[in-house]
Amino acid sequence: MSEISTKPYMLRAIYEWCTDSGYTPYLAVKVDRAATVPMEYVKNGEIVLNISFGATSGLKMDNDAIRFHARFGGVSREIFVPVNNVIAIYASENGQGMAFEPMLGMDEAEPEEEEESAPTLSLAPAASPAPATESEPNGTPDDDGTPPKKGGRPTLTRIK
């Protein structure tokens, strides 16, 4: 029996946190042939979607896909996004949320062992400065006393 992915559960949890906190949840999606989105709004193979209650109709977040209706330029469109295509979910007001590795072209029957090792991070708001551990060149240690890593893969940022 293949292991169930945690990704759809995390997406639903961050969505619920956003709405409970009064924030607007946004979904960043890597677009491929499996996603049904308005292509005129896709930039660099990606689209960002407002999935708040006021912006969507019939939002359904399943373990395999996210489905809803939304208006684009005044025209109602049906949106279908496979969970594997989701890059991030975050609050637009403060950028807090979670990022994921897109798993494009994955067959639903294949085990998703790589899901557990997918890097996650906190998305900082575009207008705010980077955390001190990333912006200070002197290599100030993180909360656990280890010096920050330069470059490489994204890491989880603790938010207190």
Secondary structure, DSSP 8 states (H G I E B T S, - for coil): -----SHHHHHHHHHHHHHHTT--EEEEEE--TT-B--GGG-BTTEEEEE-STTTEEEEEE-SSEEEEEEEETTEEEEEEEEGGGEEEEEETTT--EEE----TT--TTS--GGGGG--------TTS---HHHH-TT----TTS-----SSS-------
